[in-house]
């Protein structure tokens, strides 16, 4: 199965994914392919098929196939929260692509519905001394770095997390909120994630970011609605990735021609 965790015996190229097709909307596991679309003014300018159900891992290969098709990368990308992760943000930054990509709790932050942490040691609210590489706890105590943890994702991307710890929290009036263990409070921070999300937040809340977020909802979503609801293109009738690509390509061309004629 390679990097996948399932495949269909009737179509080895297809992966089992949860489809929301049953009347109760509980979702059913069916063999399928993850379709990604790039649109402009409701015209399909690019599509790609993926054998993984999660959208997070499809953004980079989708843009790489866009580059192979057109010989360049887009200057700007707008995407919903399903694509917001450290690897995608870092990839866009390295290629100087303006990424208006939400992270999973962006809307909760703006509406105040994000639940506060049970501890005062929230990395977003603590002061970090970059020169000394230490964080300052709410009582002003320096939290020194004790270790660095490395984790490799399923796509091979390496994430780095630093762990900071106070020297002594015995007698501190905020100890019950910080929940120290054996008299010491610990904090784990991925500084790259914090920086990239701060950049994404600034872009998304800018005047241009608000405009692009609104445009995305009326640009790409209606295209899926036209294909699935109005044209009843809800399933592939061919098997094998190559044939499915041809079928998707014909559907995309038909959509664009109808859009031009309309």
N, C-alpha and C positions, 0 to 999 in steps of 0.2 A: 504493500500500500504506500510505500515511500513515506512522505511527511504526513499522510492522512491517517485517520483512525478508523475509516470504514470505506467500503466501496460496494457497488451493486453487482450482483452476479450477471444480470442482464445487460449492464452497461458499466464495465470496470472503470471508465473515466468519470463516472458520477459518484458523488459522495452523499451519504445520508445526512439530510439537514432537516431541521424542524420547520414544517410548513403550517401556516395558520389557515387551514382550509376546512377544518371540521366545523359544524354548526356552533359548537360551544366555544370556539376560538382557543382551545387548549393547545393546539399544535400537534402535528403528526410527523413522524420521521419518514421521509420519503427521499428517494434518490434524486439529486438535483445538482445544479451548478449555480454559483453565486455570480449574478450579472451586475456589473458596474458600468454606469453611464456617465459621460461628460456631456453637458449640454450648454448651449448658448442661445438665448431667446427661444427656448423650447425646441431647438433643433439638436439632434444627436450628432455631435462632432466626433465622438469616439466611444467605443465600448470594449469591454474585456470580460472574459469568463474565468472564474476561479473555482478551485476544487476545495476551498475552505469556507465554512459557514460564517465566520466572523468577518465583519467589514474592516476591522482594525488592520488585519494583515494584507488587505487588498490594495490600499492606497498607493504604496510604493510600486508594486508590479504594474498597477494600472497606469501610473504616470510614466513608468519606464516603457510600457508598450505604446503610450502616446508619443513618446520621444522617438521610438523606432518607426512609428508611422509617419510623423510629420517632420522629423529631423530637429526638433527643438522641444523644450519644455514650456509649459504655460508660465506667464509672469505672475499670475495670481491664482489661488485655488480657494474655493469656498466649500466647506463640507460640514456635516452635522456632527454630533457628539460621538457617533459610532466610530469615528476615525481619529479621535484625539488620544494620542499616546506619545510617550517620550521618543520612541524611535521615529515616528512620523514627523514630529516637530523638528527633531534634529536633522532629518533627511531634507526637509524643506529649507531649513536654515542654511545648511551646507551648500545648497544650490541657489540660494538667494531668491527663493520663491516666497512671495507674500502669502502667508497661509492664514486665512480666516477660518480656522478649524476649532470648533468648540470641544471642550473636555466634558466628561460625564456629569459633573455637578455644576456646570456653568449657570444653568437656569435657576437652580436652587440658590446659588449665591446671590443672584440678582433679585429674587423674590423673598429672600430671607427664610426660605424653607429648609436650608441645609442645617441639619442637627448639629449643635455645638459638641465639641469633643468633651468626653467625661474628664479629661485632664487639662490642666492649664498649659501643659507643654505642647502647644500647637505651634509647629514650625513657622506657620504664616504670621504669628503674632509675636514671636521672639526676636530679639536682636541678635544678629550674627556678625561676629568680628572676623572678616575675611583674612586679615593679616595674621592674626593669632590662630585662626582656624578653630574657633570655639564659639559656643552659643551662651547667651546670658539668660539665666532663669528669671522668673518674675520677681524674685527677691534680690536679684543682683548678683547671684553667685555664678561664677564662671563654670561652664560645663565643658570639660576637656574631652578631646577625641580619644577614644579607647580602642577602636578598631574600624576597619573598612571592609565591607562585605561586597562581593561581586556576584552577580546573578546573570545567567545567560538565558534569554528568552527562547521560545520555540523557533524563532527566525534567525537565531544566532547573534542577536544584538545584546551587548553587555551593559548591564545597569550597575551603577556604583552607589552604594548607600553608606554613609558615615554614621557611626554610633557615638553619641556624646553622653557623658555621665557626670553628675555632681559629686563632690568629694564627701559631703556630709549634710544630710537633711534632718538630722535629729534635732528636735526642738523648733523646727520651722513652722510658723503658723499656717502655711499653705500646704503642708505635707499631705493632708488628707485629700486635697484636690490634685496634687501632682502624683499621688500614689507611688511613693518610693518603695523600693525593695531592699531590705537589709540596710536601710539608712541612706540609700543612694537612688536618685531618679535618673532614668535613662531616656534618651531621645534619639530616634533614627531619622536622618534627613537625606534625601536625594537632591543635592543642590542643583543638578542640571534640570531635573523635573520642575523644581520650584522656579528657576529662571525662565524656562521655556513656557511654562503656564502663565507666568506673569506677562511675558511678551504677547502670548496669545490673548490674554484678557485685555491688554491695552489695545490691541488691534480690533478685537470684537466690540469693544465699547466705544471706539472712535466713530465719528460721523460716517465715514466710509464703511466701517465694519457693520454698523446698524443697517445701512442701505444694502449691503451685500447679503446680509442674513435674510432680509426681507425678500430680496431678489431670488435667493436660492429656493425659498419655499414655493415661489410661483414659477420657477424655471424648470427644475428637474422633476419635482413631484408630479405635475400634470402629465409629463411624458410617460411615466410609469402608469398613471391612470388611463391615458389614452391606449397604451398597449394592452394592458391587462383587462380593463373594464369595457372600453368602447370597441376594441378590436378582438376581444376575447383571446388574446395571446397569453394564456395562463400556464402553458406547459410546452416543452419541446417535444416534437413528434419524431425526431431523429435521435440516433444513439451515436456515441463517440464524440470526443471534444471537437474534432475538425468539422464534422457534420453539423454539430450544434452551433459552431461559430458561423457557418454558412447560413443556417436558419435565422440566427440572431441578426446577421448582417442584412438579410432580405427584409426582416421586420423593421430594422432601423431605416433602410432606404425607403420602404413604403411609408413609414411615418413622416420622413422628411419631404417626400414628394407630395403627400397629402397636405402637409403644412404649407408648402409653397403654393399649391393649387388653391388652398383656402384663403 
